[in-house]
Amino acid sequence: MTRATLPAEARLHRPSEYAAALKGRRAARGAFFIISAIPAVATTAGEPACARLGMVIAKRFAPRSVTRNALKRVIREAFRARRLTLPAHDYVVRLQSRVAPVSLTELKRTARAEVDAHFERIAR
């Protein structure tokens, strides 16, 4: 069984990659997040394309850095767990609404449930 890690080739790095993915179709939308996706391009080394992740967590929606970092960790972990079952697309998860002032534990639980549901729907 292959380990479900999150290597560098499974992440978006360049602003142009983010811009292209954000212009793509909206794959999922929920209370917190919008996930945009475009088909991934195969690498120049001839390796097959894989699912890649990018995140946009704006300071205006999550003013505290602790909140932004917690959301990023939750999204990365949810993606890491499902990466091998997702179609080979470039995904950008974007925070779309202001985060309510709740405990970090509750926020993580809610965000993980939503992101898991989105990735489950995309994987089908």
C-alpha positions in Angstrom: 0.0 0.0 0.0 1.3 3.4 -0.9 1.8 6.0 1.8 -0.4 9.0 1.7 2.2 11.7 2.1 2.1 15.2 0.7 5.2 15.6 -1.4 6.2 18.9 -3.1 4.8 17.6 -6.5 1.4 17.4 -4.8 1.3 21.1 -4.2 0.8 24.2 -6.3 3.8 26.5 -6.1 3.6 29.3 -8.7 1.1 32.2 -8.9 0.3 31.2 -12.5 -0.8 27.7 -11.3 -3.1 29.3 -8.7 -4.6 31.7 -11.2 -5.3 28.9 -13.7 -6.9 26.7 -11.1 -9.0 29.6 -9.8 -10.3 30.3 -13.3 -11.3 26.6 -13.6 -14.7 25.2 -12.7 -16.0 25.3 -9.2 -15.9 21.7 -8.0 -17.5 22.2 -4.6 -18.9 25.0 -2.4 -19.9 25.0 1.2 -20.3 27.3 4.2 -16.6 28.0 4.6 -14.8 26.9 1.4 -15.0 27.0 -2.4 -12.9 24.4 -4.3 -11.9 25.2 -7.8 -10.3 22.7 -10.1 -8.7 22.2 -13.5 -7.3 19.1 -15.1 -3.6 18.7 -14.1 -0.9 18.7 -16.8 1.6 15.8 -17.0 5.1 16.6 -16.0 7.9 17.1 -18.5 9.7 14.0 -17.2 6.9 11.9 -18.6 5.4 11.1 -15.1 1.6 10.9 -15.0 -0.3 13.9 -13.6 -1.4 13.7 -9.9 -3.8 15.7 -7.8 -2.2 18.9 -6.5 -3.4 21.3 -3.8 -3.3 25.0 -3.3 -4.9 27.1 -0.5 -6.1 30.7 -0.3 -6.9 31.6 3.3 -7.5 35.4 3.3 -6.7 37.5 6.3 -9.9 39.4 5.9 -11.9 36.3 6.6 -9.7 34.8 9.3 -7.9 37.8 10.9 -5.9 35.7 13.5 -2.9 33.8 12.2 -3.6 31.0 14.6 -7.0 30.5 12.8 -5.5 30.7 9.3 -2.8 28.2 10.2 -5.2 25.8 11.8 -7.5 25.9 8.7 -4.5 25.2 6.4 -3.4 22.2 8.5 -6.9 20.8 8.4 -7.2 21.2 4.7 -3.7 19.7 4.0 -4.5 16.7 6.2 -7.9 16.1 4.5 -6.2 16.4 1.1 -3.3 14.1 2.1 -5.7 11.4 3.2 -7.7 11.5 -0.1 -5.0 12.5 -2.6 -4.5 9.1 -4.2 -8.3 8.6 -4.8 -8.9 12.1 -6.3 -8.9 12.7 -10.0 -5.7 14.3 -11.4 -6.6 17.9 -11.1 -5.1 21.1 -9.6 -7.4 22.0 -6.7 -7.5 25.4 -4.9 -9.4 25.5 -1.7 -10.4 29.1 -0.9 -12.0 30.5 2.3 -15.1 32.3 1.3 -16.7 33.6 4.4 -15.7 35.1 7.8 -14.8 32.6 10.4 -17.1 32.8 13.5 -15.5 33.4 16.9 -15.6 29.8 18.1 -13.0 27.7 19.8 -10.2 26.3 17.6 -11.2 22.7 18.4 -14.8 23.4 17.1 -13.5 25.3 14.1 -11.2 22.4 13.1 -13.9 19.9 13.6 -16.4 21.9 11.4 -13.8 22.7 8.7 -12.6 19.0 8.5 -16.1 17.8 8.1 -16.8 20.2 5.3 -13.5 19.6 3.5 -13.9 15.8 3.8 -17.4 16.1 2.3 -16.2 18.1 -0.6 -13.3 15.8 -1.4 -15.6 12.8 -1.0 -18.0 14.3 -3.6 -15.2 15.2 -5.9 -13.7 11.6 -5.7 -17.0 10.1 -6.8 
